[in-house]
Amino acid sequence: MSGRILGFIVWAAVGAALILAGVCTWFSRKPVGFWANAEMFEVSDVRGYNRAMAKLLWGFGTVFILLGLPLLAGQNSPWILLSVLGCMLEVIAAMAVYTLGIEKKYRKR
């Protein structure tokens, strides 16, 4: 198996793990945190919050897998910049969606 295919398989496995985390979040009874090592705020609707988090993780994992497609172009391909910059922008977008959308909507006031 060539290195580029193996690299994409590993990349896709990480994306699949994010999608699987979304499935676990969908069925969770406790609110699932977004930030590592941070106190979880009180949630007004746990089920709705977890569903929104699951959708965020599913979208993140799917886009992450799609951003890995340039790995199949081979070594020293300029298309890898699409993966690097795309992942950076994807993480920033996910933080913005969480902070401005999900957290704002489900934080108990």
DAKA-V624870 format. One record per residue. RES is the residue in one small letter. PHI is phi in whole degrees, 0 to 359 (NA if undefined). PSI is psi in whole degrees, -180 to 180 (* if undefined). Layout:
BEGIN
{{RES & PHI & PSI} {RES & PHI & PSI}}
END
This chain:
BEGIN
{{m & NA & 133} {s & 285 & 160} {g & 296 & -35} {r & 290 & -36} {i & 290 & -42} {l & 297 & -41} {g & 299 & -43} {f & 292 & -36} {i & 297 & -43} {v & 295 & -43} {w & 300 & -46} {a & 292 & -32} {a & 294 & -38} {v & 294 & -44} {g & 297 & -39} {a & 293 & -34} {a & 295 & -37} {l & 294 & -41} {i & 294 & -41} {l & 296 & -38} {a & 298 & -35} {g & 295 & -39} {v & 296 & -44} {c & 296 & -38} {t & 295 & -38} {w & 303 & -39} {f & 263 & 1} {s & 289 & 144} {r & 266 & -20} {k & 256 & 150} {p & 296 & 135} {v & 265 & 127} {g & 283 & 156} {f & 259 & -44} {w & 271 & 140} {a & 283 & 140} {n & 56 & 37} {a & 237 & 148} {e & 293 & 135} {m & 278 & 133} {f & 283 & 166} {e & 286 & 132} {v & 256 & 135} {s & 284 & -38} {d & 225 & 97} {v & 297 & -44} {r & 297 & -46} {g & 296 & -40} {y & 297 & -47} {n & 294 & -35} {r & 294 & -41} {a & 295 & -40} {m & 295 & -39} {a & 297 & -43} {k & 296 & -38} {l & 298 & -45} {l & 293 & -38} {w & 296 & -46} {g & 296 & -42} {f & 298 & -46} {g & 295 & -40} {t & 294 & -47} {v & 295 & -37} {f & 300 & -44} {i & 297 & -44} {l & 296 & -35} {l & 290 & -15} {g & 275 & -8} {l & 302 & -35} {p & 299 & -17} {l & 297 & -26} {l & 285 & -12} {a & 286 & -16} {g & 108 & 174} {q & 290 & 146} {n & 64 & 26} {s & 276 & 135} {p & 292 & -14} {w & 292 & -16} {i & 296 & -24} {l & 298 & -31} {l & 298 & -41} {s & 294 & -46} {v & 295 & -53} {l & 291 & -36} {g & 296 & -41} {c & 295 & -40} {m & 298 & -46} {l & 291 & -35} {e & 295 & -42} {v & 294 & -42} {i & 297 & -42} {a & 296 & -40} {a & 295 & -41} {m & 296 & -40} {a & 293 & -44} {v & 298 & -43} {y & 294 & -51} {t & 291 & -47} {l & 275 & -22} {g & 250 & -69} {i & 293 & -52} {e & 297 & -41} {k & 297 & -38} {k & 284 & -38} {y & 254 & -1} {r & 289 & 130} {k & 287 & 131} {r & 256 & *}}
END
